[in-house]
């Protein structure tokens, strides 16, 4: 049994993960942390990580094996401090972290296991691997690369972390020779062969839609991934928590989960 602390438990994804974990015989949400108390949960919820720490120091049954975080970038600093201090493994799902916070993630990974992924979907993370192979064949043959991502109208960051991860996966295949172009409206020139265009669409309730387009002479190859509900991210997060339990300190991602499945 993997005992999970849900950080951001009263957010939408926190609730989705809690429902999924409850139906999984190998996992249990042992406690939650959230500043909001508008939801009644079947497990104790604490206002802060410090309150939670004081609770499990008095009652060891409340101590989790791993934290799943689906909160906000603003809450990431205290979470990383906590995980470093008590050497608690963490599945870090929150996106939009600053460069300074990403450096902090690397530091904390020297003390405990940290799994950081721009997208928790198993499908997206398999796509990341497939794109490397495709790019290695198509880009040298003169195919241009464009990425189009679509999300709901409440998403504040653009392009999505997943779109950037897809671009990075391709770019790594070529020693980061490609530059990223986010807005062509101010450019009056032909595209460069060594660029990846990233376009963002925001509207309605689109959960997540990503197209990676390889456009060559007289043919186009498109890799597409569509998330129809946030369950795909929750399932990936729970699988990651199972994987991370008892892992040594280090920085992991969903490719490690896929390879270990």
Short mmCIF file of the C-alpha atoms (twelve columns), coordinates in Angstrom:
data_MODEL
# 
_entry.id   MODEL 
# 
loop_
_atom_site.group_PDB 
_atom_site.id 
_atom_site.type_symbol 
_atom_site.label_atom_id 
_atom_site.label_alt_id 
_atom_site.label_comp_id 
_atom_site.label_asym_id 
_atom_site.label_seq_id 
_atom_site.Cartn_x 
_atom_site.Cartn_y 
_atom_site.Cartn_z 
_atom_site.pdbx_PDB_model_num 
ATOM 1   C CA . UNK A 1   0.000   0.000  0.000   1 
ATOM 2   C CA . UNK A 2   1.350   3.414  -1.006  1 
ATOM 3   C CA . UNK A 3   0.243   6.140  1.405   1 
ATOM 4   C CA . UNK A 4   -0.175  9.469  -0.383  1 
ATOM 5   C CA . UNK A 5   -0.313  13.049 0.864   1 
ATOM 6   C CA . UNK A 6   -2.402  15.081 -1.610  1 
ATOM 7   C CA . UNK A 7   -1.006  18.621 -1.766  1 
ATOM 8   C CA . UNK A 8   -3.745  20.814 -3.215  1 
ATOM 9   C CA . UNK A 9   -6.394  18.237 -2.331  1 
ATOM 10  C CA . UNK A 10  -9.405  20.560 -2.705  1 
ATOM 11  C CA . UNK A 11  -8.520  21.678 -6.210  1 
ATOM 12  C CA . UNK A 12  -10.124 19.973 -9.187  1 
ATOM 13  C CA . UNK A 13  -7.176  17.670 -9.901  1 
ATOM 14  C CA . UNK A 14  -6.745  16.886 -6.225  1 
ATOM 15  C CA . UNK A 15  -10.312 15.619 -6.101  1 
ATOM 16  C CA . UNK A 16  -9.908  13.599 -9.305  1 
ATOM 17  C CA . UNK A 17  -6.751  11.945 -7.962  1 
ATOM 18  C CA . UNK A 18  -8.405  11.208 -4.615  1 
ATOM 19  C CA . UNK A 19  -11.291 9.415  -6.346  1 
ATOM 20  C CA . UNK A 20  -8.916  7.413  -8.518  1 
ATOM 21  C CA . UNK A 21  -6.650  6.491  -5.605  1 
ATOM 22  C CA . UNK A 22  -9.674  5.331  -3.590  1 
ATOM 23  C CA . UNK A 23  -10.508 2.807  -6.307  1 
ATOM 24  C CA . UNK A 24  -6.911  1.549  -6.518  1 
ATOM 25  C CA . UNK A 25  -6.148  -1.324 -4.146  1 
ATOM 26  C CA . UNK A 26  -2.476  -0.311 -3.990  1 
ATOM 27  C CA . UNK A 27  -2.912  3.333  -2.933  1 
ATOM 28  C CA . UNK A 28  -4.494  5.374  -0.151  1 
ATOM 29  C CA . UNK A 29  -4.791  9.139  0.346   1 
ATOM 30  C CA . UNK A 30  -3.693  9.357  3.965   1 
ATOM 31  C CA . UNK A 31  -4.120  13.144 4.301   1 
ATOM 32  C CA . UNK A 32  -4.456  16.344 2.324   1 
ATOM 33  C CA . UNK A 33  -3.122  19.888 2.461   1 
ATOM 34  C CA . UNK A 34  -5.085  22.859 1.151   1 
ATOM 35  C CA . UNK A 35  -5.699  26.434 2.258   1 
ATOM 36  C CA . UNK A 36  -9.316  26.042 1.151   1 
ATOM 37  C CA . UNK A 37  -11.744 24.091 3.347   1 
ATOM 38  C CA . UNK A 38  -14.880 24.234 1.183   1 
ATOM 39  C CA . UNK A 39  -14.880 20.463 0.579   1 
ATOM 40  C CA . UNK A 40  -15.418 17.609 3.024   1 
ATOM 41  C CA . UNK A 41  -12.988 14.754 2.424   1 
ATOM 42  C CA . UNK A 42  -12.798 11.200 3.814   1 
ATOM 43  C CA . UNK A 43  -9.275  11.944 5.088   1 
ATOM 44  C CA . UNK A 44  -7.902  14.705 7.346   1 
ATOM 45  C CA . UNK A 45  -7.017  17.977 5.610   1 
ATOM 46  C CA . UNK A 46  -4.477  20.451 6.983   1 
ATOM 47  C CA . UNK A 47  -4.131  24.139 6.213   1 
ATOM 48  C CA . UNK A 48  -0.356  23.949 5.839   1 
ATOM 49  C CA . UNK A 49  2.473   21.464 5.517   1 
ATOM 50  C CA . UNK A 50  3.717   22.519 8.942   1 
ATOM 51  C CA . UNK A 51  0.331   21.636 10.476  1 
ATOM 52  C CA . UNK A 52  0.511   18.275 8.726   1 
ATOM 53  C CA . UNK A 53  4.052   17.681 9.933   1 
ATOM 54  C CA . UNK A 54  3.061   18.334 13.533  1 
ATOM 55  C CA . UNK A 55  0.172   15.884 13.140  1 
ATOM 56  C CA . UNK A 56  2.203   12.941 11.834  1 
ATOM 57  C CA . UNK A 57  4.956   13.565 14.370  1 
ATOM 58  C CA . UNK A 58  2.283   12.804 16.989  1 
ATOM 59  C CA . UNK A 59  0.612   10.037 14.982  1 
ATOM 60  C CA . UNK A 60  2.899   8.017  12.673  1 
ATOM 61  C CA . UNK A 61  -0.126  6.493  10.908  1 
ATOM 62  C CA . UNK A 62  -0.606  9.861  9.183   1 
ATOM 63  C CA . UNK A 63  2.877   9.876  7.652   1 
ATOM 64  C CA . UNK A 64  2.775   9.488  3.879   1 
ATOM 65  C CA . UNK A 65  5.187   7.597  1.648   1 
ATOM 66  C CA . UNK A 66  4.990   10.188 -1.121  1 
ATOM 67  C CA . UNK A 67  3.419   13.567 -1.896  1 
ATOM 68  C CA . UNK A 68  1.423   14.255 -5.052  1 
ATOM 69  C CA . UNK A 69  1.352   17.970 -5.787  1 
ATOM 70  C CA . UNK A 70  -1.306  19.578 -7.961  1 
ATOM 71  C CA . UNK A 71  -1.433  23.032 -6.398  1 
ATOM 72  C CA . UNK A 72  0.129   26.219 -7.757  1 
ATOM 73  C CA . UNK A 73  3.554   27.615 -8.525  1 
ATOM 74  C CA . UNK A 74  3.106   29.995 -5.585  1 
ATOM 75  C CA . UNK A 75  2.919   27.029 -3.209  1 
ATOM 76  C CA . UNK A 76  5.900   25.182 -4.674  1 
ATOM 77  C CA . UNK A 77  8.605   26.817 -2.563  1 
ATOM 78  C CA . UNK A 78  7.185   25.698 0.783   1 
ATOM 79  C CA . UNK A 79  6.483   22.248 -0.616  1 
ATOM 80  C CA . UNK A 80  10.066  21.827 -1.795  1 
ATOM 81  C CA . UNK A 81  11.381  23.079 1.553   1 
ATOM 82  C CA . UNK A 82  9.183   20.535 3.351   1 
ATOM 83  C CA . UNK A 83  10.174  17.599 1.140   1 
ATOM 84  C CA . UNK A 84  13.853  18.454 1.516   1 
ATOM 85  C CA . UNK A 85  13.588  18.790 5.297   1 
ATOM 86  C CA . UNK A 86  11.822  15.452 5.899   1 
ATOM 87  C CA . UNK A 87  13.203  13.691 2.783   1 
ATOM 88  C CA . UNK A 88  9.725   13.019 1.451   1 
ATOM 89  C CA . UNK A 89  9.463   11.823 -2.186  1 
ATOM 90  C CA . UNK A 90  7.272   14.122 -4.279  1 
ATOM 91  C CA . UNK A 91  5.429   13.861 -7.585  1 
ATOM 92  C CA . UNK A 92  5.542   17.485 -8.707  1 
ATOM 93  C CA . UNK A 93  2.697   18.073 -11.175 1 
ATOM 94  C CA . UNK A 94  2.334   21.838 -10.846 1 
ATOM 95  C CA . UNK A 95  3.348   23.720 -14.003 1 
ATOM 96  C CA . UNK A 96  4.468   27.311 -14.575 1 
ATOM 97  C CA . UNK A 97  7.470   27.117 -12.225 1 
ATOM 98  C CA . UNK A 98  10.029  29.899 -12.532 1 
ATOM 99  C CA . UNK A 99  13.634  29.182 -13.583 1 
ATOM 100 C CA . UNK A 100 14.651  29.729 -9.951  1 
ATOM 101 C CA . UNK A 101 12.107  27.176 -8.766  1 
ATOM 102 C CA . UNK A 102 13.275  24.666 -11.370 1 
ATOM 103 C CA . UNK A 103 16.814  25.051 -10.049 1 
ATOM 104 C CA . UNK A 104 15.458  24.495 -6.553  1 
ATOM 105 C CA . UNK A 105 13.830  21.260 -7.777  1 
ATOM 106 C CA . UNK A 106 17.270  20.006 -8.819  1 
ATOM 107 C CA . UNK A 107 18.709  20.867 -5.408  1 
ATOM 108 C CA . UNK A 108 15.931  19.066 -3.536  1 
ATOM 109 C CA . UNK A 109 16.380  16.034 -5.810  1 
ATOM 110 C CA . UNK A 110 19.825  15.693 -4.264  1 
ATOM 111 C CA . UNK A 111 18.151  14.945 -0.928  1 
ATOM 112 C CA . UNK A 112 15.003  13.002 -1.896  1 
ATOM 113 C CA . UNK A 113 13.244  11.506 -4.902  1 
ATOM 114 C CA . UNK A 114 11.504  14.109 -7.087  1 
ATOM 115 C CA . UNK A 115 9.435   13.269 -10.149 1 
ATOM 116 C CA . UNK A 116 8.831   16.323 -12.313 1 
ATOM 117 C CA . UNK A 117 6.903   16.172 -15.555 1 
ATOM 118 C CA . UNK A 118 5.249   18.832 -17.699 1 
ATOM 119 C CA . UNK A 119 2.411   16.391 -18.363 1 
ATOM 120 C CA . UNK A 120 1.420   13.356 -16.323 1 
ATOM 121 C CA . UNK A 121 -0.343  11.560 -19.184 1 
ATOM 122 C CA . UNK A 122 1.192   8.189  -20.041 1 
ATOM 123 C CA . UNK A 123 0.251   8.803  -23.685 1 
ATOM 124 C CA . UNK A 124 2.028   12.165 -23.882 1 
ATOM 125 C CA . UNK A 125 5.147   10.715 -22.332 1 
ATOM 126 C CA . UNK A 126 5.202   7.858  -24.808 1 
ATOM 127 C CA . UNK A 127 4.780   10.472 -27.555 1 
ATOM 128 C CA . UNK A 128 7.872   12.277 -26.263 1 
ATOM 129 C CA . UNK A 129 9.893   9.154  -26.987 1 
ATOM 130 C CA . UNK A 130 8.342   8.588  -30.424 1 
ATOM 131 C CA . UNK A 131 9.019   12.174 -31.508 1 
ATOM 132 C CA . UNK A 132 12.752  11.760 -31.010 1 
ATOM 133 C CA . UNK A 133 12.820  8.910  -33.485 1 
ATOM 134 C CA . UNK A 134 10.547  10.684 -35.964 1 
ATOM 135 C CA . UNK A 135 12.522  13.928 -35.806 1 
ATOM 136 C CA . UNK A 136 15.787  12.088 -36.320 1 
ATOM 137 C CA . UNK A 137 14.473  10.803 -39.665 1 
ATOM 138 C CA . UNK A 138 12.281  13.679 -40.884 1 
ATOM 139 C CA . UNK A 139 14.153  16.850 -39.917 1 
ATOM 140 C CA . UNK A 140 17.328  15.960 -41.867 1 
ATOM 141 C CA . UNK A 141 15.043  15.257 -44.850 1 
ATOM 142 C CA . UNK A 142 13.889  18.886 -44.800 1 
ATOM 143 C CA . UNK A 143 10.625  18.635 -42.848 1 
ATOM 144 C CA . UNK A 144 9.584   21.788 -40.976 1 
ATOM 145 C CA . UNK A 145 8.274   21.351 -37.443 1 
ATOM 146 C CA . UNK A 146 5.275   23.143 -35.942 1 
ATOM 147 C CA . UNK A 147 3.431   22.491 -32.679 1 
ATOM 148 C CA . UNK A 148 -0.163  23.581 -32.075 1 
ATOM 149 C CA . UNK A 149 -1.668  23.218 -28.611 1 
ATOM 150 C CA . UNK A 150 -5.246  23.873 -27.498 1 
ATOM 151 C CA . UNK A 151 -6.546  24.301 -23.955 1 
ATOM 152 C CA . UNK A 152 -9.548  25.645 -22.059 1 
ATOM 153 C CA . UNK A 153 -10.140 29.355 -21.615 1 
ATOM 154 C CA . UNK A 154 -9.052  29.319 -17.953 1 
ATOM 155 C CA . UNK A 155 -5.444  28.294 -18.631 1 
ATOM 156 C CA . UNK A 156 -3.136  31.227 -17.950 1 
ATOM 157 C CA . UNK A 157 0.231   30.074 -19.319 1 
ATOM 158 C CA . UNK A 158 1.015   29.808 -23.022 1 
ATOM 159 C CA . UNK A 159 2.430   27.873 -24.678 1 
ATOM 160 C CA . UNK A 160 1.609   24.946 -22.448 1 
ATOM 161 C CA . UNK A 161 4.326   23.177 -20.518 1 
ATOM 162 C CA . UNK A 162 3.503   20.076 -22.540 1 
ATOM 163 C CA . UNK A 163 4.042   21.882 -25.854 1 
ATOM 164 C CA . UNK A 164 7.428   23.080 -24.628 1 
ATOM 165 C CA . UNK A 165 8.286   19.550 -23.479 1 
ATOM 166 C CA . UNK A 166 7.411   18.204 -26.940 1 
ATOM 167 C CA . UNK A 167 9.622   20.855 -28.540 1 
ATOM 168 C CA . UNK A 168 12.437  20.136 -26.093 1 
ATOM 169 C CA . UNK A 169 12.222  16.418 -26.825 1 
ATOM 170 C CA . UNK A 170 12.753  17.093 -30.534 1 
ATOM 171 C CA . UNK A 171 15.448  19.686 -29.906 1 
ATOM 172 C CA . UNK A 172 17.446  17.334 -27.704 1 
ATOM 173 C CA . UNK A 173 17.799  15.044 -30.705 1 
ATOM 174 C CA . UNK A 174 19.764  17.817 -32.435 1 
ATOM 175 C CA . UNK A 175 21.849  19.159 -29.544 1 
ATOM 176 C CA . UNK A 176 19.445  22.070 -29.093 1 
ATOM 177 C CA . UNK A 177 20.177  23.564 -32.515 1 
ATOM 178 C CA . UNK A 178 16.567  24.676 -33.022 1 
ATOM 179 C CA . UNK A 179 15.124  27.995 -31.850 1 
ATOM 180 C CA . UNK A 180 11.492  28.442 -30.803 1 
ATOM 181 C CA . UNK A 181 9.163   30.938 -32.468 1 
ATOM 182 C CA . UNK A 182 6.025   31.822 -30.486 1 
ATOM 183 C CA . UNK A 183 4.554   34.679 -32.525 1 
ATOM 184 C CA . UNK A 184 4.900   35.228 -36.259 1 
ATOM 185 C CA . UNK A 185 2.750   38.376 -36.350 1 
ATOM 186 C CA . UNK A 186 5.780   40.640 -35.837 1 
ATOM 187 C CA . UNK A 187 7.994   38.758 -38.292 1 
ATOM 188 C CA . UNK A 188 8.147   39.535 -41.997 1 
ATOM 189 C CA . UNK A 189 10.460  36.808 -43.182 1 
ATOM 190 C CA . UNK A 190 10.424  33.190 -44.255 1 
ATOM 191 C CA . UNK A 191 10.763  30.610 -41.543 1 
ATOM 192 C CA . UNK A 192 14.225  29.322 -40.803 1 
ATOM 193 C CA . UNK A 193 14.951  25.629 -41.290 1 
ATOM 194 C CA . UNK A 194 16.217  25.400 -37.701 1 
ATOM 195 C CA . UNK A 195 13.118  26.622 -35.889 1 
ATOM 196 C CA . UNK A 196 10.119  25.073 -34.200 1 
ATOM 197 C CA . UNK A 197 6.925   27.106 -34.242 1 
ATOM 198 C CA . UNK A 198 4.638   26.916 -31.203 1 
ATOM 199 C CA . UNK A 199 1.046   28.148 -31.402 1 
ATOM 200 C CA . UNK A 200 -1.497  28.320 -28.566 1 
ATOM 201 C CA . UNK A 201 -5.301  28.217 -28.767 1 
ATOM 202 C CA . UNK A 202 -7.466  29.012 -25.726 1 
ATOM 203 C CA . UNK A 203 -11.196 28.389 -25.692 1 
ATOM 204 C CA . UNK A 204 -14.136 26.627 -24.124 1 
ATOM 205 C CA . UNK A 205 -13.457 23.574 -22.006 1 
ATOM 206 C CA . UNK A 206 -10.731 21.896 -24.086 1 
ATOM 207 C CA . UNK A 207 -8.847  19.649 -21.658 1 
ATOM 208 C CA . UNK A 208 -5.693  19.368 -23.746 1 
ATOM 209 C CA . UNK A 209 -4.955  18.893 -27.429 1 
ATOM 210 C CA . UNK A 210 -1.464  18.777 -28.957 1 
ATOM 211 C CA . UNK A 211 -0.464  18.370 -32.602 1 
ATOM 212 C CA . UNK A 212 3.150   18.041 -33.707 1 
ATOM 213 C CA . UNK A 213 3.342   18.701 -37.441 1 
ATOM 214 C CA . UNK A 214 6.215   17.591 -39.666 1 
ATOM 215 C CA . UNK A 215 5.627   19.409 -42.953 1 
ATOM 216 C CA . UNK A 216 7.722   18.279 -45.896 1 
ATOM 217 C CA . UNK A 217 7.546   18.648 -49.650 1 
ATOM 218 C CA . UNK A 218 4.189   17.245 -50.795 1 
ATOM 219 C CA . UNK A 219 3.511   15.384 -47.532 1 
ATOM 220 C CA . UNK A 220 2.637   16.153 -43.928 1 
ATOM 221 C CA . UNK A 221 2.948   13.841 -40.936 1 
ATOM 222 C CA . UNK A 222 1.078   14.818 -37.769 1 
ATOM 223 C CA . UNK A 223 1.397   13.291 -34.318 1 
ATOM 224 C CA . UNK A 224 -1.708  14.086 -32.241 1 
ATOM 225 C CA . UNK A 225 -2.698  13.596 -28.638 1 
ATOM 226 C CA . UNK A 226 -6.090  14.517 -27.212 1 
ATOM 227 C CA . UNK A 227 -7.038  14.363 -23.542 1 
ATOM 228 C CA . UNK A 228 -10.807 13.990 -23.139 1 
ATOM 229 C CA . UNK A 229 -10.769 14.318 -19.366 1 
ATOM 230 C CA . UNK A 230 -8.327  15.092 -16.588 1 
ATOM 231 C CA . UNK A 231 -8.480  11.452 -15.526 1 
ATOM 232 C CA . UNK A 232 -5.504  10.765 -17.807 1 
ATOM 233 C CA . UNK A 233 -3.342  13.125 -15.740 1 
ATOM 234 C CA . UNK A 234 -4.628  11.702 -12.463 1 
ATOM 235 C CA . UNK A 235 -3.903  8.140  -13.530 1 
ATOM 236 C CA . UNK A 236 -0.369  9.098  -14.487 1 
ATOM 237 C CA . UNK A 237 0.167   10.861 -11.148 1 
ATOM 238 C CA . UNK A 238 -0.977  7.809  -9.178  1 
ATOM 239 C CA . UNK A 239 1.256   5.530  -11.253 1 
ATOM 240 C CA . UNK A 240 4.134   7.915  -10.608 1 
ATOM 241 C CA . UNK A 241 3.491   7.813  -6.841  1 
ATOM 242 C CA . UNK A 242 3.635   4.020  -6.903  1 
ATOM 243 C CA . UNK A 243 6.886   4.172  -8.843  1 
ATOM 244 C CA . UNK A 244 8.482   6.781  -6.581  1 
ATOM 245 C CA . UNK A 245 7.881   5.045  -3.243  1 
ATOM 246 C CA . UNK A 246 11.204  4.020  -1.704  1 
ATOM 247 C CA . UNK A 247 13.202  5.296  -4.694  1 
ATOM 248 C CA . UNK A 248 16.604  6.831  -3.880  1 
ATOM 249 C CA . UNK A 249 17.179  10.563 -4.125  1 
ATOM 250 C CA . UNK A 250 17.241  11.826 -7.685  1 
ATOM 251 C CA . UNK A 251 15.307  13.632 -10.379 1 
ATOM 252 C CA . UNK A 252 12.863  11.407 -12.251 1 
ATOM 253 C CA . UNK A 253 10.278  11.942 -14.967 1 
ATOM 254 C CA . UNK A 254 7.419   9.997  -16.529 1 
ATOM 255 C CA . UNK A 255 9.752   8.230  -18.937 1 
ATOM 256 C CA . UNK A 256 11.151  6.420  -15.883 1 
ATOM 257 C CA . UNK A 257 7.615   5.345  -14.943 1 
ATOM 258 C CA . UNK A 258 6.944   4.056  -18.462 1 
ATOM 259 C CA . UNK A 259 10.213  2.132  -18.592 1 
ATOM 260 C CA . UNK A 260 9.584   0.721  -15.124 1 
ATOM 261 C CA . UNK A 261 5.986   -0.334 -15.913 1 
# 
